[in-house]
Amino acid sequence: MIKMRNVTKYYPNHSEPALAEINVDVEKGEFIFLVGPSGSGKTTFIRLLLREILPTTGEIYVAGIDVLHLRPWKVPYLRRNIGCVFQDFKLLPNKTAEENVAFALEVLGRSQHVIREQVPEILKLVGLESQGHKFPSELSGGEQQRISIARALVNHPPILLADEPTGNLDPATSLELMALFDRINKMGTTVLVATHNREMVDSMRKRVIALENGRIVRDQVRGVYGYED
């Protein structure tokens, strides 16, 4: 689902690379934690997969698509294969939970029939079928993140990327969300989570890719967080 070959990324006016000589293969259905201290390159890694930025050198393939040589007008088609979840939820405050999820389908041009059918299903998956009428301000942080996850999944993308999805949440809520990600993964979605949450990573024992100064320093099948602050 993801292939990176000799990927290096320099930002303008920086002498050191944000990422250097990255080689990664992610198979369909894997669950991966991307870990490392602040500034290690985790967000750059995700932005490259989304084609928000391009590598300085190297090759990137996502869901079989050559990201580097993708024409700009085809970028939205790439992103339809990727669900994204962020630390700050990015919900539309003037829309209800249900409308936030529906909006993701409206942007893709789905019919009202499809929207009416799929939105309740995905809200049920994330355990919020009874909260669809509420606005984000009426929901807890954990509930807002669940809506964000529902919105990311409503188009059934084969890949889910999450950048610090529990950064604003308490430990108990964080573990609940990881259990949800695990359930989503077991339904066939490839999941990659960038996180600082040591307890979460250590408890789940998934594949761990550790970054340090832009380089992969560890890639373990059943890994732990494994670096000291």
Secondary structure, 3 states (H helix, E strand, C coil): CEEEEEEEECCCCCCCCCEEEEEEEECCCCEEEEECCCCCCHHHHHHHHCCCCCCCEEEEEECCEECCCCCHHHHHHHHCCEEEEECCCCCCCCCCHHHHHHHHHHHCCCCHHHHHHHHHHHHHHCCCCCCCCCCHHHCCHHHHHHHHHHHHHCCCCCEEEEECCCCCCCHHHHHHHHHHHHHHHHCCCEEEEECCCHHHHHHHCCEEEEEECCEEEEEECCCCCCCCC
